Amino acid sequence: MRQLAARFYERKWLSLIIMCSICLSLLFGGYVMYRRSIEDAVEGTTRSFMEQLAEHDIRNVGSQINGRLEYLRFLGKRLTLVQEEEQINIPYLLSVDAQASQFEKLYLVTTGGEVFDSAYLESVLDEFPWAEIYRAGAGNFVARYVIDKREKWGEYLLYGTKLDEPAFYDGEQIEGIVGLVPLEELSGLIQLESFDGQGMTLVIEPNGTIVTASRYYDRETSLSYWAELAQSSFLNGFSLEQSKEAISRGESLYIEYVFQDVQYNAMLKPMGDESYGNGWYMVVKVPEAVAAEQTRGLLNRSLFFFGLLSVLIFSVAAFVFKNMRAAQVAQASERAKSTFLANMSHEIRTPLNGITGLLYLMRQNLDDREKQKEYLEKAEVSADFLKSVITEVLDMSKIESGQLELYSQRLNLEKLLREIGMLIGPQAEERKQLFSVKCDSLPAPWVMGDEVRLKQIIINLLGNALKFTPAGGSITLTVTQEIQKEGIAAATFQIADTGCGMSQDFLERIWQPFEQEHRLNSQNGTGLGTTLSKVLAEKMGGGIDVESREGEGTTFTVRLPLPIAQPEAEPDQTVSAEEITLAGKRILAVEDNDINREILMEILAEYGVDVTPAINGQEAVDIFAQSPAFSFDVILMDIQMPVLDGYGAAKAIRAMKRPDSAVVPIFALTANAFKKEADRARESGMDDVITKPLDVGVLLQKLSTQGKK
């Protein structure tokens, strides 16, 4: 049983470990999925935001370019309205407009290739580096323009427009206007303050040349965005060549790459018409650390939620585990109950078979009083054991739950062995087996112990010997005793048979519940007997060993340390029953069952008892209250009754204000043999407990000790 308990304990912890592992796996899997969803959400949000920023900056840049070109177109219309006599003031007009419009310089280009600027200078178109850009431009145009001279260096946006209507100056027809604006003005429009200032925005040409960039981009180390990508490692399957091809087709693209040990996410979006045919792209570049920081922030804020979720999951898991364990225990209990009841059927049939056989023999020998007496004595022994087995059935739930209690009392080992011999002997004789009890003089026959449980251990093992020993075989019960110090008698009960024996494999499993070795056709039972015997022996502080050889037999050895008790005279119940005199006693018999009440009254009437019946506790209380004091010598009180049970009736009688209410003996009659029920009966005011089925000898003996009041 300890091995069973250990395995159950191990399985319980194994189940708990598995359940916790599942919970942790669910939590970890949920966290991984949640983290992945957060990362995907952050990535999607970041990507969407980058796209929106790119579109926003494209609109800003386009709006700025359109504004500058519109100003040039408006200036061209004004020039067409200048009268001939006022044309001399055109250079002055350019100078004023340059200062008022943030154009650093304005140029008028004539059809003859002359150029007049806002500084009153006159030049030839071919002298300007942007001459080719001007000639290639049609209508409105814009281009990046770099002045790279020793005396001056600068980056500009070159705005130009061709006039729809001619204007004249100094006899020359003006066909177009060109204006220069410092590139810093455009840079100011794409300064990205989002992503904690870590984002970068660039405007690039299709060849990767950087037109302008936000102040967060170090343009001094790289003038080409392609140069940066060429030194990078792409992460999303893209390559530099694929990126160039996508841009050549005017497609938007999103790339991830690592540059100088820093991972970046970049959105490249074409500016379309806003770049006036230049094919410029708006690039929004954000370090991956920005998204990672946002992910960490969200995850950190989710820790409380995950903590609550963990508590919830483990609470649910604990609830499920508890219910699963309860279901498993219930199923195991049902299986154990079914198996146990089947086993108890065998155990009950053993003494019942003896009683049935003895009744048959009594009918066959009605005229032989000596044999009748012998049969009655043996029937009483079998009946006593049958009662003990029934009590064990009722107490099995405590055995299964490990709450079995032993009730130690004074017992005589020699008498116990005689009773066992009287029970087992006839069965062995019927099976044509030789059964003997070897018990040389015991130095301490009177000991303290649980007689019912001790008898159960020995009879269980003897019952197995009967089943596995063929006809002609022998079964021997040998009992020895060794006096130890401190008043302990070490008793050894050895049950040996010459039966079929057991295999070595089965010997390793013999103490497990319900284990059987199906080797004989005569075998029956449930395999619970040896397990119960072992747990009872260990509960008594002893143990059981077994030796067996196939084909030779089996020997069980039970060793129990039993405290030595003072001997007492054994009453001869048959003699006592005949000599007991109860004539004249007045007894109030309280029993709700008609048959039990009739049997009780008939037994008492045979001994001259004056019996007053009551069918429930309330009627008993009323009868006692209405009777004169000391009208009853004893009250026999059933426990479970309608209207008022025995506990309530006893309390009511004890509470009455009359001289006999506190002293009249009250004996409980109950089919419940549990100790706690006996204790409850005494707490309610009863003096003693007599269990059902009634042992008439015990009943008469207890009644005889109560004198007439």
GUBANU-416811 format. One record per residue: z, y, x negated of N, C-alpha, C, O in turn. Coordinates in steps of 0.1 Angstrom, whole numbers, plus 5000, padded with zeros to 4 digits. Atoms other than C-alpha are relative to their C-alpha. Layout:
N
ZYXZYXZYXZYX/...
***
This chain:
709
500049884992500050005000500050134991499450234995/500049895009500750234971498650024995498150144993/501449985005497250164958499250065011498350145008/500749944989495950234993500350155001499450235003/499749864999497850554994499450084989499050204990/500649935011496650644959498650035002498050144999/501549984997493050584969499850105011498950185010/500249904989493550785001500250144994499550234998/499749875006495151064981498850054991498450164991/501149975008492251044956498850045008498150145005/501149974991489651044984500350145006499350215008/499749884994491451335000499750124990499050224994/500349895010491251544968498650004996498050114994/501450005002487751424962499250075011498350155008/500749934989486751544996500350154999499450235002/499749865001488551864990499250074989498750184991/500849945011486751914957498650015004497950115001/501449994995483451834973499950125010498950195009/500049884991484252085001500050134993499350224996/499949875007485252354977498750024992498250134991/501249995007482152274956498950055009498150135005/501149964990479952314987500250155003499350225004/499749864997481752644996499650094988499050194990/500449925012481352774960498550004999497950104995/501550005000477652664961499450095010498550165007/500549914989477152834994500250154996499450234997/499749875005478853144980499150054989498550164989/500949975011476953134948498650025004497950115000/501349994995473753064965499850125009498750195008/500149884991474453334991500050124991499250224994/500049885008475253574963498750024992498250134991/501249995007472153484944498950055009498150135005/501049954990470053524975500250145004499250225005/499849864997471753844983499650094989499150204991/500449925012471353974948498550014999497950124996/501550005001467653874949499550095011498550175008/500549924989467254044983500350154996499550244999/499749865004469054354969499050054990498550164990/500949965011466854354938498650025006497950125003/501349984994463754304960500050135008499050215008/499949884992464954584983499950124992499250224995/500049895009465654814955498750024993498250144992/501449995006462354734938499050065010498250145007/500949954990460554784971500250155003499350235004/499749864997462355114978499650094988499050194990/500449925012461855234942498550015000498050124997/501549995000458155144944499550095010498650175008/500549914990457755314977500350154997499550245000/499649865003459655624965499150054989498850174989/500949955010457555634934498750045005498050135001/501349974994454455624955500050135008499150215007/499849884993455755894977500150124991499550234993/499949895010456656104947498650034994498350154992/501449985006453156054932499250085010498550175006/500849934990451556164965500550145002499750235004/499449874999453956454967499550094989499150214991/500549925012453056574932498550025000498150134996/501549984999449356514938499750125010498950205007/500249894991449656744968500450144994499750244996/499549875006451657004948498950054990498550164990/501049975010449056994920498850055006498250155003/501249964993446157004944500150135006499250215006/499849874993447657294963500050114990499450224992/500149905010448157484931498650034995498250144993/501449995004444657414919499150075010498450175007/500749944989443257504953500350155001499450245003/499649865000445257824952499350094990498950204992/500649925011443957934919498550015002497950125000/501449994997440357854928499750095012498750175011/500249914989440658034961500250144995499550235000/499849865005441958334942498750054993498250164995/501249965007438858324920498850035010498050125008/501149974990436558294951500250135007499350205010/499749874994438358584967499650124991499150224995/500449905010437858784935498550024999498050134998/501549995000434158704935499550085012498650155011/500449934988433858834971500350154998499550245003/499749865002435559154961499050064991498650184992/501049955009433159194932498750045007498050135003/501349984993430159174956500150135008499150185012/499849884992431659464975500150134992500150244998/499949885009431959694945498750085000497750024998/501249925000429559984948499550024985500350014976/500649995013427160054919500750114992500950094980/499349905008428960374909501449974996502050034988/498650045003432260194908500049874991501149834987/500150125008431059894887500750024986501149924980/499449975013432360064856501549964999502149944989/498550034999435959984868500349855001501449815002/499850154998435359604870500949954989501849874992/499150055011437059534835501450045004502349965001/498649954997440059734847500549915012501749865012/499650084988440059534880500449864995501349805000/499650135005440059204860501350004993502149914995/498749995008442959324838501150005010502249935008/499049994990444959414869500249865007501449825008/499850134994444259084886500649894991501349814996/499450105009445058884855501550014999502249914999/498649985001448459044853500749965013501849925013/499450024987449059004890499949855005500749815014/500350144995447758644894500549894991500149774994/499650115010449358454865498949944992499149854984/501150045009445958404850500250074987500450204986/499849945013446358464813498850084996498950194990/501249925003442758574811499049965011499049855017/501150024990439858624835498750034993498650134985/501349985006436158604825498950015011499049935021/501250004991432958714843498849954992498650004981/501250065007429858514833498850045008498650025020/501249954994426458664839498949894999499149804992/501250105000423158484845499450004986498749914982/500649995013422058604811500949944989500549954977/499250075010424958424793501050104994501650064984/499049915005427058734787501449975007501449935019/498750024995430858714792500850134999500950184988/499149895000433159004802501449955003501549885013/498750054997436858954800500950115004500650235004/499149904995439959124813500650094989501450184992/499549925012440659264778498950104996498950164985/501149915002437459484781499149954988498450044982/500950065010435659254756498849945006498849895017/501250054996432159154758499549904990499549934978/500450115010430958824743498849925006498349955017/501150094995428258554746500749875004501649824997/499450134994428958234766500149894989501149824989/500050105010428058014737501150014990501449914983/498949985009430858154717501349945005502349924997/498850064994433457994740499949855000498949795003/500050145000434557634736499849945014499349825015/500150054986434457594774498650025006498450005018/501449974994430757684777499449885006498849895017/500650124995429657324782500749965013500149925023/499350044988432357274808499550095011499450055023/500449904990431257594826498649965005498349955017/501450034996427557494826499949875008499149865017/500050124992428357144838500750015014500449935023/499349994987430557264866499150065011498250145008/500849964989429057314900501050055011501949985014/499149954990430657524927501450044994501550134985/498649995006434457504919500249894991499949784993/499650105010435757324889501250044993501650154992/498849985007438857274869500049904988499549794990/499950095012439457124834501150044991501650154991/499049975011442057084807499350064988498250014984/500749925011441257324779501150024989502150074992/499049985011442957334745499450104990498250084986/500349905011442757634721500649954988501949954986/499450065012443157484687499550084988498650044980/500349915011442857774662501250024992502450014996/498849985009444957854632500850115005502150115004/499249894995445958184647500549995014501450065018/499550014987446458054681499849855005498749795002/500150144994447157714698500650005014501750065016/499550014987447657644734499249915009498149875006/500650094991446957414763499850085014500850145018/500349924988445357564795499349915010498749805007/500850054990443857474827498950105002499150225005/501249924998440357614830499549995014499049895018/500450004986439557724865498650085000498550184993/501349934999435957824874499449995014499649895021/500750004987433857914904498750074998498650174991/501349945000430157984909499950085013500250035024/500149914988429558284932498949965009497849925005/501050034989427758224965499150125002497950105005/500749884999426658584966500050084987501150084980/500049945013425558784935500850135000500950205010/499349885003427659064920499450064987498849984979/500649945011426559314894501050084992501950144997/499249925009428159474864499150044988498549954981/500749955011426459694838498649955000498049924989/501450044999423059594851499849854999498749805000/500150145001423859224847500549935013501549985019/499650074988424158974876501149904996500949824987/498850095003427558794876499849885009499649895021/500250134992427158424886501249925001501349835009/498850084999430658294880501250074994501150164986/498749955005434258364872500849884995500949785001/499150105007436558174848501350064998501550174993/498749955003440258194845500849894993500649774995/499250095008442758044821501550015005502050135006/498650004996446257944832500749904990500249794988/499350095009448857794807500449875008500749875019/499750134994449357424813501449985005501749905013/498650014996453057474816500250035015501249975021/499849974985452557614851499849875008500549845018/500250134993451257264862501149914997501549835005/498850085003454057094843501250025009501949935013/498849964992456557284863499949945014500949935021/500250054987455057144895500349855001500649805012/499850155000455656774885501349964993501449854989/498750045006459156794871500849915010501049955021/499450104991460856484886501550004998502049974988/498649995000464456544894500749875006501949865005/499550134994464856204911500449904990500249924978/499650115009466355884896500950064989500850024978/499049945009469156084880499350064988499850064977/500749935011466656274859499349914990498949964980/500650105010465355954842498649975003497949914995/501450024996462055954860499050094992499550204988/501049925008458856084842498750005008498349905014/501349994993455656214857498950054991499250154983/501149965008452356244840498750025008498549955019/501349994995448856364849499149964988499150024978/500950055011446256164829498650005004498249995016/501450014998442556154825499649855000500449774996/500350154999440655824831500049944986500249824985/499950065013440555774793501449994994501649964983/498650015004444355794792500650124994501850134992/499549875006444556144777500950075010500750085022/499049944992447656314790499650155003499550234993/500449864996446656634809501350085000501350194994/498749945000450256734815501149905003500849795008/498950094997453656584819501350085003501450204999/498749934997457156664831500750014987500449964977/499249975013459656794806500749884995501249884983/499350125004461156444804499149914992499649814986/500950095008458156294787499750074987499250184986/500249955013457756334750498549994996498149894991/501450005002454156434747499650024986498549994981/500349975014454456524711499849874992499149864982/500150125007454756154701498849925004498349824998/501250074995451756034722499250095009499750145019/500849914992448856234735499249915010498449965019/500850094991447355924753501049905006501849834999/499150104993449155704779499549864996500449774995/500450135004446955414768500649964987500849844984/499450035013448455444733501449935002501849844995/498750064997451855374748499949865006500649775002/500250134994450555084769499549904990499949784991/500550095010448854934739501149944992501049834986/498950055008452154904722501149935009502249905004/499050064990453854754753499749865003498649815001/500250144995454354404767500150015015501150065021/500149994986453254374803500849885006500849775000/499150104995455554174826499449945013499849835017/500550054987453654134859498649945000497949945010/501350065000450553964847498950094996497750054994/501149905004448654284840499950014985500749974978/500349975014447154394808499450144999499150205009/500649875002445854714793498650005005498250105012/501450004996442254614799499950005015499150065021/500050014986443054524835500350145006499850185017/499649864995444754864840498850104998498650175008/501149915002441755044825498949975011498350065016/501050044990439354844848500450055014499550105021/499649954987441454934879499850155001499450205012/500249854999441355304870498650035000498250135007/501549974999437655294864499549985014498550045017/500450024986437355164900500750105009500450095021/499349904992439655444912501149945009501449995020/498950074992442355194924501450054996501650094984/498649985003446055254926500549874994500149764997/499450125006448155014905501550034997501950144994/498650005004451754934898500249904989499949784990/499950095012452654794864501550004995502250104998/498750015006455854674847499749964985499049874982/500250035014456054674809501250054992502150124997/498949975009458454704780499450074988498550034981/500549915011457954984755501250044992502250104997/498949975009460255024725501349955006502350025006/498850074995462754774740500650065013501750035017/499649954987462954964773499049965010497749985008/501050044989461454824805499850125009500750195013/500449904991459555064827499249955011498549845010/500850024989458055054861499150135002499750245002/500949884999454955284866499149985012498549875014/500949994989452955384896498950094996499150214993/501249925004449455504888499150025013498749935019/500749974988447755684917498950104998499250214992/501149915003444355854917500250135008500750135019/499849884994444456224925498850045010498950135018/501149984990441056204943499450144999499150194988/500649874999439556534954500850114994500350224991/499149895005442556724942499750034985500150144980/500349985014441256684906498650054998498250074986/501449945001437756824914499149934991498549994982/500950085008435856534899500449964986499649904979/499550045013437956494868500549855000500649804989/499550145000439156154879501549984995501949884990/498650005005442756244871500949905008500649875019/499050094994445656004878501450064999501750124989/498649965001449156084887500849884997500749785004/499250115004451655854869501450035002501950144996/498549994999455255814879500649884993500449774997/499450105009457255624853501550005001502150114998/498550004999460855514858500549884992500049774994/499450125007463055294835500649905010501149945020/499450114992464054964850501550015001502149975011/498549984999467655054842500450085012501650065017/499749924988467555304871500149915012501149915019/500050104989466755024896501249904998501949875007/498850095003469354794878501350075004502250005009/498849934997471955064881500250015015501450005020/499849994986471255104918500449865006501249855015/499650134996471454724922501449974998502149925006/498650025004474754714904500950085010501950035014/499249924991476054994926500149945014501249935020/500050074987475054814958500849875000501649845009/499350135002476454484945501550034999502349965005/498649965002479754654935500650045014501750015017/499549964986480054804970500049895009500749895019/500050124992479354464984501149904996501349805003/498950095004482254304965501049975011501549865013/499050014989484654374993499549915011500249835016/500650084990482254225018500049854996500349775004/500050145005481853914996501449944999501649825001/498750055000485553894992500449955014501049845016/499750044986485953895030499249875004499849785011/500950114997483053655033500649874994500649765000/499450115007484753425007501249945008501349825010/498850044992487953425027499649935013500249835017/500550064987486053355059499449864998499749775005/500750135002483953075044501149894996501149785001/499050095003487052915028500949975012501449855013/499250034988488952955060499349905009499949815014/500850094991486152795080500049864993500149765000/500150135007485852525053501349935001501449805003/498750064999489552465054500249945014500849835016/499950044986489452445092499149875002499649785008/500950124999486452205090500649884993500649774998/499550115008488052005062501249945008501449825008/498950054993491251985082499649915012500249805015/500450074989489451875113499349874996499449765003/500750125005487251635093501149894996500949774999/499050095005490351485077500749945012501149825013/499450054988491951465111499249905008499749805013/500950104994488951295125499949874993500049764998/500050125008488851055096501349925002501349805003/498750074999492550985099500049945014500649835016/500050064986492050935137499149885000499549785006/500950125000489150695131500749894992500749784997/499350115007491050515104501249955008501549835007/498950044992494050515127499649905011500249805014/500550094989491950365155499649864994500049765000/500450125007490550105131501349924997501449804999/498750075004494050025118500749955012501349845012/499350044988495450015153499449875006500149785010/500750114994492749775165500349874991500649774996/499750115009493249555134501449965001501749845001/498650035000496949585136500449925013501149825013/499750074987497049485173499549865000500149765005/500550145001494849185165500949924992501249804995/499050085009497249085137501349985008501849875007/498750024992500249145160499849895011500849835015/500350114991498548915185500449874995501049785001/499650125007498948645160501549994998502149885000/498650005002502448745151500849975012501849915012/499350024988503448755187499849865005500849805011/500250134995501848425195500849894993501149794999/499250105008503848245168501349975007501549855010/498850044993507248275185499749975015500449895021/500350034986505648275220499549865001499849795011/500450145000504047945212501249914999501349815006/498850085001507447815202500750005013501249895018/499349994987508947935235499349925010500049855018/500850074990506147795256500249844998500449775007/499850155003506447455238501449955004501649845009/498650044997510247455242500249995015500949905020/499950014986509947525279499449875005499949815015/500750124996507547235282501049884997501149795006/499150115003510047005264501250005009501749905012/498949994991512847135286499749945013500549875019/500450064987510947035317499949854999500149775008/500150145002510346695302501349934998501449814999/498750065003514046645294501150075008502150115003/499049934991515846795324501349935001502449995003/498750084999518446515324500849994987501949944987/499450015013519246535287500650134996499950224991/499349875003521846815283500050044985499950154982/500049975015521946785245498750064996498750154988/501349945004518246835241499850135007499250225001/500149874993518347115267500750114992500250224990/499349905008520947285246499350034987499250154983/500849985013518947235214498850095003498550184995/501249934998515847365230500350155004499650245000/499649864996517647675245500350084987499950194986/499649935012519047755211498850044992498750154987/501249975007515647735195499150115007498550195001/500749904992514047935223500650144998499950244998/499349875002516648215218499650054986499350174985/500449965013515748225181498650065001498350174995/501349954999512048255189499950135008499150225005/500049884992512748515216500550124992500050234993/499549905009514748715191498950054991498850184989/501049965009511948715167498850075007498250175002/501049934992509448805194500450145003499550235003/499549874998511549105202499850094988499550214988/500149935012511549205166498650044997498350154992/501449975002507749185164499650115009498850205005/500349894991507449405195500550134995499850234996/499449875005509749655180499250054988499050174986/500949965011507549645149498750065004498250164998/501249944994504449715170500350155003499550235000/499749864996506150025184500350094988500150214989/499649925012507250135149498950014990499150074980/501150005010503850085132499550134997499150164986/500449875003502950445135500850064989500250144981/499249955011505850525113499649944986499650004976/500450075012504750265088498750064994498650084982/501349955004501150405087500250144994499550184985/499849865004502450765082501050014988501350124984/499050005012504950665054501350055004502150094996/498749954995507950755076500949885005501849905013/499250124995509350405080501450014995501750054984/498549995003513150395081500549865001500249785009/499350135000515250095072501450025006502150125003/498749994994518450025091500949894994500849774998/499250105007520849855068501349965008502050055013/498850044993523549645083500549864994499749804986/499550125006525749345074499249885006499049875018/500850124996523749015075500449884991500949904980/499750125007524248655065498749934997498049895005/501350065005521448515044499949865004498849815008/500150144996522348155052499649995015498849905018/500450004986522148225089498650045002497949985010/501449954999518848415085499149894996498049875002/500850115004517448115066499949895010498949835012/500050104989518547875093499050045011498349965016/500949964989516748085119498650004996497749965004/501350015005513648105098499549865000498449835004/500450155000513647725094499849955014498949875016/500250044986514047685131498750055006498249995015/501249944995511047905137498849944994497849915000/501150055007508747775110499949855000498849795000/500050145001509747415110499249935011498349855007/500950064989508247315144498550024998497749935000/501549975002504947485135499549914989498449864990/500550095011504747295102499949865004499049795000/500050134995505646975119498749975009498149875008/501250014992502847035144498749994992497849924996/501250005009500347095116500149884990499249874982/499850115009501646785098500150044986499649984977/499749955013502846985069501549984997502349975007/498650025004506046935050500650134996500250204987/499349885003508347235052501449984997502149905003/498650015004511647275034500550134995499850224990/499349885005514147535026501049964990501949884993/499150035011515947514993500950124998500550234993/499149895002519047724992501349944996502249915004/498750055005521847594970501050115002500750225007/498949914997525147764973499750144995499650174983/500349865004524548134974501450074997502350065005/498749935004527348334956500450115009501650145011/499749884991527148624981499149995012498150075012/500950014988525648515014500050125009499050155016/499949884992526848835031499650124992500250154982/500549885007524849135021499650115010499750085022/500449894992523749465034498450024999497950024988/501549985000520049505045499550005014500249995024/500750004987517549535073499649865003498649814998/500250144997517649185088498649985006497949885003/501350024993514549235110498950014990497949934990/501049985010512449365081499949894990498949854985/499950115009513649105057499449875006498649804999/500650114993512848835082498550015002497849915000/501449984998509448985088499349974987498249914987/500750035013508548975051499949854997498849814994/500150155003509448605047499149935010498449845006/500850074990507848495080498550034998497749955000/501449975002504648685072499449914989498349864990/500550085011504348505039500049855003499149784999/500050134996505348175054498849975010498249865010/501150024990502748225082498749994992497949914997/501250015008500048275055500049864994498949804994/499950145006501247945038499649905011498949805008/500350104989500947765072498550005002497949895004/501549994998497347895076499249934989498249874992/500850045011496147805042500349874993499849834983/499650135006497847475036499549895010499849895022/500550104992496047165049501149905004502249904999/499150104996497646875067500449914988499549874980/499550085012499846665043500550094989501150034980/499549925010500546965022501450045002502050015012/498649964999503947115015500150154998499450224992/499749865001505447455019501550014998502349945005/498649995004508747545003500550144999499850234993/499349875001511047845007501249984991502249914995/498850025009513447864977500750144999500050244996/499349885001516148124977501149994990501949894990/499050005011518348214947500650145000500050245005/499349885001520848484940500650024986501149924980/499349965013522148664909500850125002500350235005/499149894998525148884910499850094988499950064976/500249905011524549204891501250105001502050095010/498949915000526949484883499950105012498850115018/499949904989528049744908499749945014499250015023/500050064987528149504937498649975005498449985018/501350034996524449414938499749854998499949804987/500550145002523149064945498550005001497950035011/501550005001519549024933499549875006499749765001/500450124993518048784958498549984997497750084997/501450045003514748604950499649905011500249795012/500550094990512748444978498649964995497750044994/501350065005509948214966499449915010500049815015/500850074990507348094991498949934992497950004988/501050085007505247814975499349905009500049845017/500750104991502547604991499049934991498749974979/501050085007500047344980498650015007497949925008/501249974992497147504999498850024991498749984980/501349985007493647614989500150104989499250104981/499949905010494847894967499050125002498350125012/500849884999493048224961499250024987499649994976/500949975012490248344938500650124993501450194998/499549895008490948584910499550135005500350235005/500549874994488748844926500850045012501150165014/499249964989490748834958501450044997502050125003/498649975004494048844940500150154996501150214998/500049865004493049194928499950095012500250215011/500149924988492549304964501049965011501050015022/499250074990495249104981501050105007501350085019/499149914994497549404987499450115008500050205014/500749904992494849615003500049965015499949845018/500050044986495049635041498749945005497649975001/501150074993492849405062499149924990498149874995/500850095009491649215031500349865003501449815005/499950154998490948845037499049934992497949984989/500950095008489348565018499649895010500449795012/500450104990487348365044499549874993498349864989/500350135006487448015030500349885008499849775006/499650114991488947805057499650035014499850145019/500349984986487847755093501250025008501150085019/498749984993491447745103500650144999501650175005/499449875003492048095090499950095012498850105018/500049894990492948365115500950114995501650104984/499149895004494848695113499150124996497950124997/500749875003493949045101500150044986499550144982/499949965014494949055065501050114998501050184988/499049895001497749305072501449954996502250034992/498750055002500649075067500550024986501750074984/499549985014500849085029500250154997501150184989/499849855002500349465029501350055006502150124999/498749964994503249515053501249944993502250014991/498950065007505349275034500350074987501450094983/499849935013504749455001500650145002501550184995/499549864998505449805016501549995004502350085000/498650024996508649675032500949964988502050024986/499250045012509849505000500250124990501350144985/499849885008509149824980500950105006501650174999/499149914994510950025006501449964998502350054998/498650055002513949805001500450014985501549974982/499649995015513849874963499649884992499949884980/500450125007512249544954498550004998497850104997/501450025002508749404950499649865003500449775005/500650134998506449114955499049974989498250064986/501050055010504448914929499349885006499949815015/500750124995501848644936499349934988498850004979/500750085010500448364915499249895008499749845018/500950094992497548144927498949944992498450014983/501250075006494947894916499249935011499849875020/500950064990492047784936500249855000500149784989/499950154999492547424948501449954997501749834999/498650055003496247414937501150065008502149995011/499049944992498147654958500450144996499850204987/499649865001499947994960501550015000502249935007/498549975001503448124951500250155001499750224993/499649864999504748454964501550004996502349925000/498649985004507948574948500550145004499950245000/499549884995509948844966501450024994502349944995/498749975006512749014947500650125006499950235007/499349894993515249234965501450024995502249924995/498649975003518449404953500750045013500550145019/499349984987520849374982501550024997502149944990/498649985002524349524982500849895006500549845017/499150104995527149274986500850065011501450175010/499249954988528949305020501249905002501249794997/498850094997532349175032499649915011499049955021/500350104990532048855052500750035013501850095013/499349994987532848855089499749875008498849805005/500150134992533348575114498850015009498550115015/501250004992530148475131500449955014500949845015/499750054986530648455169499049905005497849905002/500850114994529448145186499650055014500450045024/500449934988527448315214500049915012500449955023/500150094989527048005235501449975005501749975017/498650024996530847945235500550125006501250125016/499549884995531548305240499550035014500350075023/500649984987529248325270500849925011501049965022/499350094990531048035287501550055001502050035012/498649975000534548165278500350145005501450185009/499849864997533948535286500450005015499749945024/499549984986535848635318499850155004500450244998/500349864995534548945337500550025014500250125020/499650004985536048865371500850125002501850164995/499249884996537349175388499550134995499950234999/500549885006535449425367499150075010498350005017/500849924991533749705386499050084992499350164983/501149945008530349815372499050075009498650025019/501149924994527950085383498749974992498650024981/501350045007524449945375498950095005498550095016/501049904996521850215374498649964994498549964982/501350065004518250075372499050035011499249995022/501049964990515050205389499149885003498549885014/500950124998513049875385500849905009501849855005/499450094991513849645414500349874994501449814996/499850135006513349325395501150004989502049914989/498949995010515449435365501350025006502349975001/498749984994518149555388500549875006501749855006/499550134993518249225407500549904989501549834991/499650095011518349025374501450044995502349954993/498849955005521149245361501249975010502349925006/499050024991523149215393500449855002501549815003/499750144999522748835395500849954988501749874990/499350045012523848785359501550045001502449964999/498649954999526948995365500849945011502049915009/499350064989527748845398500549864997501549815002/499650145004527848495382501350004993502049904992/498749995008530748625361501150085008502150125003/499049944991532648775391500150154999501150205003/500049855001531649135385499750065014498850015021/500349924988531849375414499050114996499350214990/501149915005528449555410499650105011499450065023/500549904991527449885427498750054994498750104983/501349965005523749955424499750145002500250205012/500649874998521950285420498650004994498349944984/501550025004518150335418499550124991498450114986/500449895009518150665398501250084995502350055000/498949925006520250905378500850085010502050095009/499449914991520951145406500949925010502049965013/499250084990522150865430501249954992502349944999/498850055008524450735402501050124999502250095001/499149895000525951085398500750025013501950045013/499549984987526451115435501149895003502149925009/499050114997528150775438501250014992502350004997/498849985008530450845409500850125005502050115005/499349884996531351185422500849975013501950035016/499450034987532151045457501149895000501849875009/499050115001534250755444501350054995501450154988/498749965005537950775437500049984984499249914979/499950015014538950815401500349864995501049795002/499950135006538750505379499549895009500149785009/500650104991536650325405499149904992498949794996/500950085008534350195377500649984986501150074980/499650035014535250015345498950034990499250074979/501149985009531750045330498850055009498750025020/501349964994528450225338498949964992498849994980/501350055007525150055328498950105004498550105016/500949894996522650345327498649974994498449974981/501450015005518850295324499750154996500350245000/500449875006517150585305498950065008499050175013/501249944993513750645321500049975014499849855019/499950024986514150695358499550135007499550245001/500549884992512750925385501250095004502450055003/499049914995514651225399500950064989500850184986/499249965011517151235371500149884990500549774994/500050115010516951035338501449974996502350045000/498750055005519750855321500850104992502050124993/499349905008520451135297500750115009501850145007/499549904991520851395324501249955008502250025011/498950064992523051155345501349994992502350024997/498850025008525351085316500750144997501950154998/499549875002525751455309500750055012501850115011/499449954988526451535345501449935003502349995007/498750084998529151255347501150054991502250084995/499049955010530851375315500550145003501650184999/499749864997530851735328500950015012501450125015/499249994988532751645360501550034997502049984987/498649975001536351775365500849895007501449925017/499250114994538051445371500549914988499949924977/499450075012540351225349499249894993499349864982/500750115006537950935344498650034995498049954989/501449975004534651125337499950004985498849974980/500249995014535351165300500349864993500049844981/499650125006536650805294499349885005499349774998/500750124995534550575315498949964991498150054987/501050055009532350365292498650015007498449965018/501450004995528550435297499249934989499149984978/500950085009526150185281498550035004498250025016/501449974998522450285278499249875000499449794992/501050114999519850025289498650064998498150135006/501349945003516550105272499149904993499549824985/501050085007513349945261499550074987498850014980/500449935012512950205234501149974989502250024990/499150045010514550065203500150094988500750064978/499949915011514050365181501450064998502150085007/498749955003517050495163500350145006501450185010/499849864995516450855174500350005015501050095020/499750014986516550745210501549965002502150015011/498650044999519850575204501050114997502050135003/499249885004521250885187500050105012501050165015/500049914989520051095217500949955011501550035018/499150054989521850865241501450034997502250075006/498649975004525050905222500350155001501450195005/499849854999524551285221500250045014500950145017/499949974986524251285259501349955006501649985018/498750054995527651115262500149865002501249815007/499950154999526850745262500849944988500750004977/499250075010529050505243499349914991499649894979/500750105008526650245232498649985006498350035017/501350034995523050125236499749855000500049784990/500450144999521849785248498550005002498050065012/501550004999518049725242499549895009500149795011/500850094992515649555265498949944992498450004983/499450094990514849275270501449974996501849964985/498550025002518549205275500349874993499849774996/499450125006520348975252501349985008502350055006/498950024991522748835278501449984993502450044997/498850025008525248725252500650134995501850164996/499649875005525349075236500650085012501650155010/499549924988525749235271501349955004502250035007/498750054995528549005282501150034989502250064993/499049985011530349045248500550155001501650185000/499749864999530149425251500950035012501850115012/499349974987531349425287501449944999502450005005/498750065001534249195278501050084993502250064995/499149925008535649445254500650125008501450195003/499549894992536149695282501049965010500749895020/498950044991539449655299499950085013499350185014/500049934986539949735336501050115000502150104995/499249885000541250085341500850005012501650105014/
***
